[in-house]
Amino acid sequence: MVETLPLFESLPEGYKERLGRPGEYPFTRGIYPRMYLDRPWTMRQYAGFSTARESNARYRYLLSQGQTGLSVAFDLPTQLGMDPDHPLAVGEVGKVGVSIATLEDMKTLFAGIPLDKVTTSMTINAPAMMLLAFYLLTAEEQGVPWDQVGGTIQNDILKEYIARGTYIYPPQPSMRLITDIFAFCAEHVPKWNTISISGYHIREAGSTAAQEIAFTLADGKAYVRAALEAGLAVDRIAPRLSFFFAAHSDILEEAAKFRAARRMWARIMREEFGAQDPKSWMLRFHTQTGGSTLTAQEPLNNVVRTAFEALAAVLGGTQSLHTNAYDEALGLPTEKSALLALRTQQILAYESGITRAVDPLGGSFYVEHLTDTLEAQAQDYLEQVERLGGAVAAVEVGFFQREIEEASWQFQREVETGQRIIVGVNKFVSPNSPLEEATPIQRIDDAINRTRQEEIRRFREARDGQSVRIALEALRTAARGTENLFPYVLEAFRRRATLGEVCGVLREEWGEYQPAY
């Protein structure tokens, strides 16, 4: 049932301005007037493992079971811009995601999946331009115009320095890659979300909810500033910015976190950056339930944890959602556990009744108190970052990293002293619990290393090597100047360069980032 006008008008003085209505500035109550009344959030399960062929089968299976969007997990060599035959790739090919090194791999990954009908999110950062180029060329092969392609690349390099570690280049050239993507997509791929500014990994590294808000928004401000310095208009790029947050186990705090983040971003964009388009003020976000909250002990308990965390994300107004599988503390999800995770979302959407109200927690004294408290705490952190000179400077002096390490240590101390209870881990522990029964674990065969190395060898042998070298040298020259690099990357892949070769040229020109802290 949608709220009525008298309910809104009866709120205490000051609340109407701070809350607004759903779909109105400052978007505390959600970015759309009707939220889930017309359709639920996008169910976008994160998946990818082994080869492109195997991952394609998993994507098609999930779509057949009612998933409404794709989310690609890449293996570590791909995330670091390395081909499968790189010496450092040994033992990591296909292990935590799918191995992608060539345009042929990307075409296989999306075989039979029409890219004008499905939106795709790709968790890729340092080589985000390269994977998006593969994707666009795959769409081109399918006959899909780029202006009909929709999806998101994570493309958030600052959080890699802060919390995750899969960076390649130093901050300044990395920011150039990001703004080049902004500019290229604004002109050629208007439906693409050019960055997903990620608090998820910050939270998973051990931050508090307030730190997750603050550090994520600080990174967002840095990207907007970089775009403005590159000559892009704020209202041209801001509507295509998106965010990515974690949903942990404290349901009401998590719901309040999303509400506070929306309100703060709306104010930042309108008041600090002068954005005029209301779409520029909207914080659109994807949510993933907390991987770090899953336990290897009594893994079936994780089904319950994930359901509650998904509820928090929906109460907080997420636009899309990934629910973790219960076995992810032990290994990559099996087909069975991945399906149960998807079913968790579907039950929430279609059986719980939660979609029948717009912002059902709005006006709750406790939730509004939590929202205000988290906003105040996050604002304090934002001001500290500004005093350091912004997010890039804060990364370089290790501010974010130290704050997260302190919060993580405090959390672990609370667990070890019993102040914070983790069911089945430090309380209610039963040595013979039936919930400890053996859980099937998906394991990736190490033979994939040899398979992928042979595929890359054959790929290189079959191409025109001279044509590839010409394209790579053109990219090298452009990297030394100021031109947009996206067209050069596209041309290199059209001529059948590999991911590692394209990223290698930029490694040679820009070097690799080495933390100073």
N, C-alpha and C positions, 0 to 999 in steps of 0.2 A: 504494500500500500504506500503510495507516494505521500509525503508530508503535506500538510495544509498550510495556508498562509498564517492563520492564527498561531499555530505552533511556533513558526519562525518569529513572528512579531512579539511573542511573549518572552523571548530570551532576555536575559539581563542586559542592562545598558553596556555598550561597548562590545558585546559579543557579536552583534549583527555585522559590525565593521570588520571584526577579526575573522569571522567565519564566512560571511557571505552565504549565498545559496550555492548548491552544487552547480558547477558550470560557470560560475562567476568569480571574478577577482575577489580575494586572493587565492581561490581554489582550495581552501582548507578542506572543504567537504567533497572534493572531487572535481575533475576537469570537465565532466559532461553533466548536463542537467538531469539526465535520466540514468546515468551510469549503466548498471547491468539490466535494467528493465527491458531494454530492447534486445540485447544479446549479451552473453557472458563474456568474460575476458578471453583472450587468446590462450589456448592450451598448447604451450610450446615446450615439449620435452627435449631436454639437452641430450644428444646422442651422437655417437661416432666412435668407431673402434676398428682396429685391424686395417683392412683394405677398403678402397672406395666401393667395391662390389658388395662386400658384406654390410657396410654401413647403409648403402642404398636399399638393401633388403630390409634392414631395420626401419628406415624411414618410411618405406612403403607399407610395412606392417603397421606402424603406429598411425599413419594416415588412415589406413583401412579400419582402425579401431576408434576413430573419432578425433584424433589429434587435429588441431586446426592451424598449426604453424610448425615450421622446422627450426631446429637449433643445432648447429654443427659444433662438435667437439673435435679439435685437431690434436694430433700427437705432438710431443715436445719438439722433435726435429722440425716439424712444420711451423710451430709457434716461434722457433728461433731462426727461421729462414734457412734451414739446412736440408739438403737432399738426403734420401735414405742411405746413400753410400758415403756420407761424410763420416770420418772416424768417430766423432762424438755422438753420432746417431746410433751406434751399436747398442743393442739391448733396449732401445726406447722406441723403435719403429712400431707404430700401431698400438702402443700399450695404453695410453691414456686418451686416445682419440684416433681419428682416421689419418692415415698418411696421404698427404697431397703434395706432389712436387711438380706436376705438369698439367697442362690444359686437358690432356687426355684423362688424367685422374679425375678432374673436376667434372668432365662430361659423364664419366662413369658414375660418379657420386650422385648425379641428378638425372640419370637415365630414366625415362618414363615418368618424370615428375615435371609437369608444365610450370615454368617459372613465372608465367603471367597469372597463375591461379593460386600459388602458394607463396607466402612471405617466408623469408629465411633469415635467421639470426646467426651470425658467425662469431664465435669467441676467438678473435685473433687481434693482435695488437701491433707489435713491431712490424710485421709484414702485412698489415691490414690492406694497404693499397694493392699489394700483389694478389691476395686472395679475392678481393673484390674484382680485380681485373679478370682473373680466371672466371669468376661467376658471370660477369657481363659478357665475356666471349662465349660462354656456354649458352647464355640466353640468346645471343646472336645466332648461334648454331641452330637453336630451336625455332628461330624466326620470330622471337619475342623482342619488340623494340625496347630500348633501354628506358624510355619514359613510362613503360608499363611494368617495370621491375620494382618490387617492393621488398624491404627487409632492413636489416641493421648489421653493421659491423661494430664490434666493441671498440677498437681503435683508440683505447684509452691508455696511453703510454705512461702517464704520470703515476697511475696506481701500480704499474709494474715496478717502478723505482721504489714506491712506498711499501708495497705489501706482497708482490707476487714473484718478481724476479725474471720474467721472460722478456727482457728488453734486449735490444741489439745495439742501437746507436745512442750517442749522447743526447741530452734533452733538446738542444736547439735544432739540429737537423731532424730529430723525431717530430718536433712540433711543425716543422716545414712540411713533412709528409702529411700530417693531419690537415693542415690548412689547404694544401694542394687538393686533398680529397674533398674538403668542403667546397672549394671553388669548382672543381670538375663536376661534382654531382649536382650542385645548384644549377648548372647549365645543362647537363646531359641526363641525369638520373634523378629527377625531382621528387620521386616518391621514396627515395632511399634515406634511411636515418643514418647519417654519416658518422655518428659516434654514439656509443652507449657508455656514459660516464658512470664508472662502476664503484659503488660502495660495497658491493658484495665481498670482494676479496679483502677489502680493508676490515670488514667485520669478521670474516673468516680467519684473518690473521690475529684477531684478539681484541679489536677495538670495542668500545662501548657504543651504544646506540647513538648517543650525542656526537661522538667522534665520527661515526659513520656518516651522519648527516653533514657535519662541518667539513670533513676532509673531502667528501665527494663534491660538495658545492664549491669548495675552494678550487678543486680541479676544474670544475665547470667554468668558473670565472676565468681561469687561466686560458682555457680554450677559446672563450669568447674574445678575450683581449688579443690573443694571437690572431684570430680571424680579423679583428678590426685593424690590427697593425698590418695585416696582409692586404688591406684595402677592401674587405668584404663588408657589406652593409649588415647591421645587426639583424634586421627583420628578414634578411634573405637567408641567413644560416640558422638562426635560433629556432624556428619551427621544426627543424629536422634534427635537433639535439634530443637525445633520449637518455634515460638513466636506468641503472640496474642496482637493486638493493637486495639484501638478505632479509629473510624472515626467520627470526629465532623464536624461542619457546615462550617468552613472556608476551602473551597475546595482546594485552591492552597497551603495553609499552610499544610493541612493534606497530600496532595500528596508529598510535599517536605519533610515532616516528615519521611515518609516511605523510601524515597530515601536516606536521611541522615542516618537513622538507618542501612540500608543495607551496606552503605559504611563504617560506623564506625565498625560494627561487622566484616566485612571482614578484616579490618586492625587489629582489636583486635586478631582475631583468627590466622592470619598469622604472625603478628609481635610480639604480646605479648606471645602467647601460642605455636608458632612454628608449627602450623598445616600444613601438607604437602598436604593433599587431598583437591582439590578445593571444594568438597562438604562440607568440614568442614568450609569453609569461607562463605558459603551461609546463609543468614538470610531468612528462609522460614517462612511465617507468615499467620495467619488467622486474619480476621478483623470482628468486629461487629460494626454496626452503634451505635451512642451514645445514650444510654438509658437516661442519664441525660439531654439530649437536648430535650426530648419529653415533651410536656406540657399537663396538664389536661384541660386547657382552649383551646377551639377550636381544639379538638383532630384531626380532619381531616387534619389540617395543618401539622401534623406529617408525613403524607404520602409524602409530598413534602420534608420535612427535610430529611427523610430516603433516598429518591431517590438521593438527592444531596450528602449525606454522602457516599452512595454506589458508586457514581461516583468518589468521591475522592479516595476511596479505590482502585478502578479499575485503575484509572490514576496513582496511586502509586505502582501498580504491585502486589496486594495481590494474594495469592495462593488459599484462600477460603474465603467465605463471609457469614455472617448472617445479614439479614436485619430485623430490629425491626418492630413489628406490631404497627399500629397507636394508639391502645388502651392501650399500656403498661404503660402509666402513671396512668391508672385507675385500671388495673388488668391484669391477665394472658391473652394471646391472645386467642380469640375465633377461631374456625375453619375458619370462614370467614376472619378475619383479618390476620391470619397466611398465608392463601392462597394469599391474596393481597400482603403481604410482599415478598413471594416467586415470585409472578408475577413481582414485581418490579425488581428483579434480572434478570428474564428472558427477560423482555423488554430491560433492559440495555445491556444484552449479545447479543440479536438477532435482535434488531430494531435500536439501537442507532448508530451503526457503529463504536463504540469505540474500538472494537476488531480488526479492520482492520489495526491498526498501532501499532508498537512496541514502547512503551514509547513515546506517542505523545507529551508530554510536554518537552522532552529532548532538551536542547539547548535554551529554553526560558530564556531570560535574567532575568526576574522576578523570575521564578521558581528556576533557579540555584542560584540566590541571596538568596532566602528563604532557599534553601537546605544548602548552606554554612553557613548562619546565625544560623540556628537551630543546625547544627553540632558544631559550635563554642560554642554556649550556652550549649549544652549537654556535650561537652568535659570539660567545666569548672566544671559542676556538678560532672562528673566522677572523676575528679582530687580531688575535695573536699571529695568524698567518699573514694578514695584511701588514702588520708591523715588521715582519721578516722580509717583506718585498713580494709576497704572492706565493703561489703554490710551487713554481719552479725553484725559487730561492729556498723555500722551506724544504723541498726535497734535497737540495744540494747540501744543506747543513744538517740533514738528518732529523728534522723536527718531528715529522709525521712518524717516522720509524721508532723514535724513542718513546713517543706518547703511546703508540700501539703496544710496544714491548712492555711498558709499565702496566697498561691495562690488562694485557694477557697474563702477566705474572700475578697480578692481583686476583684475577679470575681463578687461576690454577691453585693459588693458595687457599681460596675459599672452598674449592672442591676438596682439597687434601685435608683441611681442618674440619670438614663436615658442615661448614657454614652455608654452603650451597649444595643442595641435594641433587644427585643424578641417579635416578631410579635404576636399580640393577647394577650400579657401579660402586657407589659409596654408601648406599642404603637399600634395604630390602634385597639384599644379596642372598641368593639361594644356590648352594654348590651343586644341587641336582635339579635345577629348574628345567622344566620341559621346554621353556623358551630358549634354552641353550642348545637345542638339537642342531645337528649339522646342517648348515646352510650351503646349498650348491653355489659354487663360485665360478664365475666365468674367467677363464685364463686365456691369454693370447699366446699362441704358439710362437716360439722364437724362430721358427722357420720363415716367418714373415720377413725377417731381415734379408735372407738370401733371395727370397722371391722379389722383394722390392728392388734390391740392388740389381738383379738381372733385368727387371723391367726398365730401370733407368738406363742401363747399358744399351739395351736394344733401342730405346727411344733416341738416345744420342747418335747411335750409328745410322738410324734411318733418316735423319734430318740433313739439311744443308748447313754444315758447320760454318761456312764463310758468311752466309746470311745472318746467322745468329751472332757472330762476332761483330758484324757491322752494327747491328741493333744494340748490342751491349756497349759498344764504344760511343754510340750516340747518347745512350743513357749516362755514361760516365761524363761526357762533356756537359750535358744538361745539369748534372749534379753539381758541377763546379760553378754553375751560374745561378740564375734566379727563375728560370722557366718552370712552369708546372710540369712535374715529372710523370703524371698519370699517362699522358699519351705515349711517352717513351716506354713505359712499362707495358702498356697494351701492345705496342709494336713488337717488343722483344718476345712476348708470349705468342703473338701471331706467327712469329718466325720460329717458334718452338724452343725458346730458351726455357730453362728450368727455374724453379723457385730459388734454389741455392745459387744459381749463376747470377740472377738479377740482384738478390740480396747481397751476394758477394761483391759485386761492383760497388755498391754503396758502402759496404764494410771497408773496402780498400780506400775509398775517398773520404769517409767520415770517421773511421775507426769504430771501436766498440766502447760502450760505456763501462767505466770502472768506478764503483762507489768509493767516495773519499772518506766515509765515516766508518 
